[in-house]
Amino acid sequence: MGHFLTVQIIQTALEIGLIYSLIALSLFISFSILNICDLSTDGCYTLGCAVGAVVTISGHPFLAIPASMAAGVCSGFVTALLQTRFGVQSILAGIIVNTGLYTVNLAVMGFSSNLSIFGTDTIFSLAKGLSSAAWWQSWYKLILLGCIVLVVCLVLYWFLGTRLGLSIRATGDSPAMVRASSINPAFTITVGLCISNSLTGLAGSLIAQYNKTSDINLGTGMVTIALASLVIGESLSRKRHMAVRIACVLAGSCLYRLIVSLALRLNIPTEAFKLVSAVIVAIALILPSAKSMIALNLKKRRMKAPGQRGGNGHA
Amino acid sequence: MLELKGIKKTFNPGTVNEKTALRDLSLELADGDFATIIGSNGAGKSTMFGAIAGTFFPDEGQVLLDGEDITFVREHVRSHYIGRLFQDPLTGTAPNMTIEENLSVAYLRASAGKKGIFSRITRREKEFFHEKLSLLGMGLEDRMTNPVGLLSGGQRQALTLLMATVVTPRILLLDEHTAALDPATAAKVLELTRQIVEERKITCMMVTHNMEQALELGSRTLMMSDGRIVFDAAGSVRDGMTVEDLLRRFAEQAGKKLNNDRILLSTEEGK
């Protein structure tokens, strides 16, 4: 077992899990809170990655982060504009933006499908240089990513408790109530999607600097992965308090990466990786209804069982 | 004062589903008036509320509030001064948000512009909400951090009533807001409505299918048929009226009998 699951594997899974948790939080805002299916995630993530890589290569690893987030905001704004102003269905708006972003991403990367970050600092290499202590040298990535994600979560939690945040939550929860409460749903949806996509952009920027590379196909299937993390997280939290829900989305993302790492350790060929991911997502989605199905069957069996007293079902 | 001048509205024009919901609807409602509205199925009662609240823009005509033309003012802007309750007790509140959060979203109408959009619910506001909730007498003031989805239909409708009036609206529109509740809860919500409307002298319109209620509550009764107001009773004319009088007058004015399945049931109950 010790060899099967090394500290190294868990550490890498947590690092990637933390980066992906930002995308899961992005979908948490659009999918869970706003009740909107935003399928532009794949393209937006690659956009964040491309912008992050380009800015980092030009020698500004810190600037790369707000730049990627701003790019995400722009992408989210276009998606929101199509939905709110022009009445395009949310799924279609996402797909259209996603398709368009492919070319945009290529253009950002100077019409090459691949960019490598060589010879310039990244936020990770800068962090590594802070201390030469052995523990820091082996944990600096996880600590740095943990801090970034923690700040994002705190800001998000604070924001969702403000008047604007509450309005955004109400928009997804009860559209009729929002219109009767002097809130413009077009405005709240736009703000919500901009924030959501800025987080996706941030994740892209971090993965570019983490991998020291940007690839045009990096984002493919990202929405599925993020959705899986979100579903796992939401099934953990059962819609309790907002802070718990945010924490559970993080946990869901890390848990998902751990499951994937486990699956990969079972010597599953890399070609089968997408299928494995899809199966994990499907299982995560099936789980809640499977649970209630099993519970119902057990109950039925109990009530039918002969020789039981009464039959009131309380065994 | 609310004025409707010659409002016309046809839905799905030029298709097989074409439906003229309002034809030449005119109405004047003085400040402090409490009008009850009855009419057949499809008479245009809810559509009239839609025109007032801005759910859609009329094809012709004008909506004036205190002399100001609000015909093309958008719905969310109008909701600053128009409160609304719907028949379905689930539509007026957000189920996954707490009672406190729901109230503070409704309370945005008061603070819009004054306080920043990044400010949070203050303790003073919580105390204010607590006080308001205790007036409902449903014990909701002790459950302020519970999600609204856990409340019963009647509790949710009472909360919606509170949310619609937490900032006193210039017009309150009640669209059969007690119809989906059980009789005891309906009576309670109706009593709360009467209290709040009378205390603060809110100009109010209430659609109901209960004829006795229509005569008992408020100061004026409107009957609608085919997208128009066919009968308008107030003052001494209304005071001595019975349900039979009302039905007779309707038949005379509209040229046909009142046809509303629920109205017939509720008058049976009333006898």
Interface residues (C-beta under 8 A of the other chain):
Chain A: F159 G161 T162 R163 L164 L166 S167 R169 A170 D173 S174 A176 M177 V178 R179 A180 S181 S182 I183 N184 P185 K239
Chain B: A53 R74 E75 H76 V77 S79 H80 G83 R84 F86 T91 G92 T93 A94 P95 N96 M97 E101 N102 S104 V105 A106 L108 R109 S111 A112 K115 G116 I117 F118 S119 R120 I121 P147 T160 M163 A164
